[in-house]
Amino acid sequence: MHAELSGMELRIATRLNEEIGKDASRLHRANLLVSHYKERLHALSKTLDYEDPQNVSSYKSAFQCQQQVCESIDFELQKLAQFREKLQQKLLECQPSLDAVAVDLHQVRQLQRLSQYLRLVQDIQEISGDLSSSINGKDEDKLVNLYLTLYESNDCEHSVVGRLNAVQARSLQSFAERTAFYWHKLLLKRLSSELKTVLKEHAMGLHGTTGIELFTPRGTPRKAQLLAEYMFSHQISR
């Protein structure tokens, strides 16, 4: 249990903590602080009036306090020097292990980057496969969502191209963007063709060739609206 420190000792301890903290490489600054306080004491001693009898008791008390603080500082410096010596010895003993760990960590980071790279390649291939199997289907919403999973630059969590913003892989990013551009053209072609068909059916349902109003399939206007939104919204436009 540490003895209770005086106010002056607490201020000195606080100053030591500010200068050194938890950084072992800054232990040498303790000696600089000792020199700093010695210079201050020397400068203050020159300003004292030893001839005035009224100051004798105050000086005596101050000198006693100074002596106590100096002894406390010397004791702490001895402990600090011992700790520094032990710490340096431990660091020397651990250095071979640290060097070996550093090599292992470097290899682990390389494997992590490779794993991330291969995962992105796999995601691009899987999305392309899903788009290929769905391009001729009737689920336009699925098609658009698949495309956005591939290309949505602002989505850094789910989109492949968005995730590539945090990876140093220019060739892979170029491959992903080319793949997205390829599917972008096919999707626009597919959606525009579907939109033309829906609009044609809608027009034919409203007016037959004889000018007689015919039956319009339910949901046709909504279908046309959705297709138009898919085609011209910022989500699928490049």
Buried (B, 14 or more C-beta within 10 A) or exposed (E): EEEEEEEEBEEBBEEBEEBBEEEEEEBEBBEEBBEEBEEEEEEEEEEEEEEEEEEEEEBEEEEEBBEEBBEBBEEBBEEBEEEBEEEEEEEEEEEEEEEEEEEEEEEEEEEEEEEBBEEBBEBBEBBBEBBEEBBEEEEBEEBBEBBBBBBBEEBEEEBBBBBBEEEEBEEBBEBBBEBBEEBBEBBBEBBBEBBEEBBEBBEEBEEEEEEEEEEBEEEBEEBBEBBBBBBEEEEBEE
